[in-house]
């Protein structure tokens, strides 16, 4: 019996030892030693990138109209470059930066990276982007681009934006007509309209409260509308901003479910037809046309005099380990940086061209849906990220503010506590 | 006296054959050892090295400056590591209790071999084998305000307003833990069932003759017979709960706010959202240490129990 017990004991200890070893590996994987989703798809494609007549483009677009734009760019470039193939590779938004950085560590990566323009510094600091000031200085059309869409540091140009994206207030014209209100021009009017819509059995507004950079992007106009500014960290103003939108949740205008939505889901909710307003971007134009079975329109976000709206959009860069940077540069100049190419983005996605000449084209000036975004750009547009945030702390600040926004909307923290917590965090980041 | 001699002869005759067989056994172990060293030991060493270094996006691809325990101090001082540990403990508790109890219940229900039992098991294995990203997305739909569970809850009059499965700070942690448990139940049921199938049918026949009720069968025959399996499975389930990441990533992204930030997700945020790889690695090392302590405690308790 003793022997048997000992054997059993040994067996159990061995099995538990194996379990512990498994635990170590799994915990290590879960914690961050391994990249989520691994690099299989992107890495495999990157290996075949460049030098072989292939331009590999990493992007995070999943909406049909955005994917079509990438396909149109590929077709446009391939048409004038015989034997060249453009390979568009989808990388999930949350994994883009880590994949690009990880690939750079292995001295590989895409020829072109299309990424959240605000995060250029994260990629540039990691050595994942090729400086392109030489190409840029020799680019005949460079003077068509305003400084705010050219990103770089230490005399290097690392990314340029082919277009600008920003938020506007989409409205369901049929609901507004039913409840008898005009599209709002102030927060008071917006709140009154949402109250009337809720009373009539509709939802008031959709927006994103996800605890990450998309949440921070969506929070910014509402927080600044109450006087908050990253260059002057006023805790009361931030509290007011959080309290205002938390109040919308408590009054039933906004679903608390918004804390689980990225920017795509709330617009799907809007196009389903039971919501009066959506704080969402110009890039949803194609989705609205395809999915909304009702009359709709856009007005500038009613954020008052102090309110600001980020001028975002994707940045385009040449990967630091592109096998053929010259071909990559040609791709950029004939797609994202080209007048016709920028008009393709207007047509497909409703993006606002960054080129001065393209922005004067009828496709832009005659488009009633784009006009409110252009007005916002001129009156409330703000650099994204805020220039007071040091490049190396941008990602940190976005996460901290995104979490605070989500915590306030979801009721995890009171507006006062959320504001106090996040101010304490970002004071150290801004300096 | 005549018996030992042939026994000794047998032993001596058998010895030359056994020895090479024993040695060759280790050859079979070699690939696994190499694999383990490459993909477990090396990453772990790197993880510990990273946790003691200042590794950010700008230093990741260069030499890592050594900073000692600063990352650990920073994590603890911010309160994030402590909060995440508490959430992880709650999470692990839910996953373990639900996973073990319902796993055993499933095994008892499916104890007998039969067509329907096998079909149901196949379905369970399918659910278990589905990638967590798929599982998580499906559950996110089910838990939504307009999802099946809320529609059903309203239909039966359980609630007038939607149940806040994923967007209330308390419900969210419970809901994601529940989905994690749900995903581990099939595995636990399979392992428990294998143990139950080892019980001789005569034992149940004898119990039936003694007039044992079904509950008494469970309590006095089944539970004691799966006890060794249960202890090992407990460790595995705790570890499974502890490494929870994918369901949280898909369903709540750690929110609302930080309500579902468990240790692995906090590590992910620090390393891949904030790009402070050193801080993220230190959080992961804390997770590894906690699991190690758990494993040692269980190993010791089982060893002690067996000796008694």
Interface residues (C-beta under 8 A of the other chain):
Chain A: X5 X6 X8 X9 X12 X13 X15 X16 X17 X19 X20 X21 X22 X23 X24 X25 X26 X27 X28 X29 X30 X31 X32 X33 X34 X35 X36 X94 X95 X97 X98 X101 X104 X105 X122 X123 X125 X126 X127 X209 X210 X211 X212 X213 X255 X256 X257 X258 X259 X260 X392 X395 X396 X399 X403 X404 X406 X407 X408 X409 X410 X411 X412 X413 X418
Chain B: X36 X39 X40 X43 X44 X46 X47 X50 X56 X57 X58 X60 X61 X140 X144 X145 X162 X164 X166 X167 X168 X169 X228 X231 X232 X235 X236 X239 X240 X242 X243 X244 X245 X246 X249 X251 X252 X253 X254 X255 X256 X257 X258 X259 X263 X264 X267 X268 X269 X270 X271 X272 X273 X274 X275 X276 X277 X280 X281 X283 X284 X285 X287 X288 X291 X292 X294 X295 X296 X298 X299 X302 X303 X306 X307
